Amino acid sequence: MKRLYAEVQGGNSKDEALRAAQLELLHSRSSSHPLYWAAFSLNGEWQ
């Protein structure tokens, strides 16, 4: 969640921020399993 909000504050759209946060977790050795990142999704007005 920290990465998601940092990306949004950095100027990325919400969908780009979520993707960046998920990719960071995916490439991490300790949290690459989908259990850690797959449950997060955008609802409502995501643009």
Number of C-alpha atoms within 10 A of each C-alpha: 12 7 15 19 14 13 19 15 12 10 10 15 14 18 15 15 21 22 17 16 20 22 13 14 19 17 11 11 8 9 13 15 13 11 8 13 19 11 8 12 10 10 6 5 6 9 8
